Amino acid sequence: MSRKLEEYLIKERNRLDTDSPDEEAIWEKIEREMLTRKRKPALRVTGTGWIRIRNIAATVIILFSLGYITKDIIYTISARKQITLSSIDSNLERREEQYKTQVNYRIHEVKAMPVRDEAIISELYNELSRLDTIYRQSMNDLKVLGPSDRIINTIFDTYEQRIQLLELIILEKNKIANHENNENINL
Amino acid sequence: MNNDCFDIDSDLIERCRNGEPKAQFMLFRKYAKAMYNIAIRFTNNRMDAEDILQESFITAFEKLPELVNTISFPGWLKRIVINRCIDHARRNKQIFDDLDDKLANETVEENEPDFTIDPAIVHDLIRKLPEGGRTVLVLHILEGYKHREIAEMLGITESTSKTQYSRALKLLNKTIKQKIYVS
C-alpha cells in the first residue's frame, strides 16, 4: 500500500484546497434563489411540515370517503322510501292509476263471481301470482337502481297482462256458468 | 478545511439565523473555498461543484435555526456538501468497477520516494481519478469516513469500498510518480 502517499494526503489535506470558486457569482445566485423561496413560503415545507400535510391529506381522504359512503347510504335509504312511478313523472303516475283502476275493476268483477276450482282457472290464478312476483321485483329494482325505461316498461307490462288474465278468468267463469245453465235447461 | 474554520464566530451564526444577509455573505466567504474544493474533488466539474456549493449554502441557511450547537457548524456544513455530492454521484449512476484490475496486483514499492510535490498538482491528479474510486478515496482519506460508513452512503459493500480505495490510491501514486518523473 502507498503508505507514504496516505501520510502525505493526511498531512497536506488543508493545502490540497487549491481551487477557487467564483464567489461573487455563486453568492449572487444564492441570494436570488433565497429571495425567490422567500416569496413562495408555501413551497418551503420542512420535515414536520410534510408530516402535517400527510396527516391533513389522510384526514381529508377519510372525511371525503365517509361523506361519500354516508351520501350513498342516505341516497339508497331515501330511494327505497321514495321512488315510485308517481314520484318520477306525472304521466307515469296517471298511466299507473288508469291501469290500477282497470285491474281493480276486474278483480272486483272476478270476486263477485262464484268460486270455481277448474284446472284452467287455477292455471290463470297461478299466472297472476307469477305476474305479482315480477311486479314486486320490478318495483324493488326501481327503488334500488333508479328509474329506467326497461323497468318502467316491465311494470306496465305486468299491469296489461294482469288485465288480460283477469278478463280470461272472467271469460272462463262465464263459460262455465253458461255451460251449467244450459245443462240445467236440458235437464 | 482550514483549522481556522473551527474558530467559529457564534455571533455570525446567530446573525445568520436572524436572516441578516451581510452575515450570511460573511459566513459564505469563510467556508466557500473549502466546500468548493470538496465538491470539485467529487465531481471533477466546475459547474457541478458550483451548483453543489450554491444548493448546500441555501440548505444551510434554511436549516440553520435547527442547528443546536454552533461549534459543530463546519462539520455540519461539510456533511451537507458531501450529501449533495453523493446525490450528484447517484444521479449520474457512478460506476465503481472502472479502475484497471492490473493495479490491484501491482507490487508495493518499499522504497517510495518522499512526496515533495506541490499539493495543487496532487489535488489536480485526484480530480482526474476515475469517479468511483475517486469518491471512495476522497471520503476515506480526505474526509475521514470509515469504509463501513462509505459503503452505507454509496450503497456498496464494505469490501467494494476497500478495493476501490486501494486501487484509486495505487493509481494516484502511479500518476504522481509519473508527474515527478516528467518534471
Contacts between the chains, C-beta under 8 A, distances in Angstrom:
chain1	res1	chain2	res2	distance
A	1	B	108	6.3
A	1	B	166	6.9
A	1	B	169	7.0
A	2	B	108	7.7
A	2	B	112	6.8
A	2	B	169	5.3
A	2	B	170	6.3
A	2	B	172	7.6
A	2	B	173	4.0
A	3	B	112	7.7
A	4	B	112	4.7
A	4	B	113	8.0
A	4	B	114	6.8
A	4	B	115	6.2
A	5	B	112	7.6
A	5	B	115	6.6
A	5	B	169	6.3
A	5	B	172	6.6
A	5	B	173	5.0
A	5	B	176	7.0
A	6	B	141	6.1
A	6	B	169	6.9
A	8	B	115	4.1
A	8	B	122	7.5
A	9	B	122	7.4
A	9	B	141	4.9
A	9	B	142	6.5
A	10	B	141	6.7
A	12	B	119	4.9
A	12	B	122	7.2
A	13	B	142	5.8
A	14	B	1	6.6
A	14	B	2	5.6
A	14	B	3	7.1
A	15	B	119	4.0
A	16	B	37	7.0
A	16	B	41	7.9
A	16	B	119	4.9
A	16	B	120	8.0
A	16	B	122	6.3
A	16	B	123	4.5
A	16	B	126	7.4
A	16	B	142	7.1
A	17	B	1	7.5
A	17	B	2	7.7
A	17	B	33	6.1
A	17	B	34	5.6
A	17	B	37	3.8
A	17	B	123	7.4
A	18	B	37	7.2
A	18	B	119	6.3
A	18	B	120	4.0
A	18	B	123	5.0
A	18	B	124	7.9
A	19	B	33	7.8
A	19	B	36	6.3
A	19	B	37	5.3
A	19	B	40	5.2
A	19	B	49	7.9
A	19	B	123	7.1
A	20	B	33	6.1
A	20	B	36	7.5
A	21	B	32	5.6
A	21	B	33	6.6
A	21	B	36	3.9
A	21	B	49	7.3
A	21	B	50	6.2
A	21	B	53	6.1
A	22	B	50	7.1
A	23	B	28	7.4
A	23	B	29	6.4
A	23	B	32	5.2
A	23	B	33	8.0
A	25	B	50	7.8
A	26	B	32	7.0
A	26	B	50	5.6
A	26	B	53	5.8
A	26	B	54	5.4
A	27	B	25	6.1
A	27	B	28	5.9
A	29	B	54	5.2
A	30	B	28	7.0
A	30	B	54	5.4
A	30	B	57	5.4
A	30	B	58	5.8
A	30	B	61	7.9
A	31	B	21	7.1
A	33	B	54	7.1
A	33	B	58	5.6
A	34	B	58	6.0
A	34	B	61	6.6
A	37	B	58	7.6
A	37	B	62	7.7
A	44	B	62	7.2
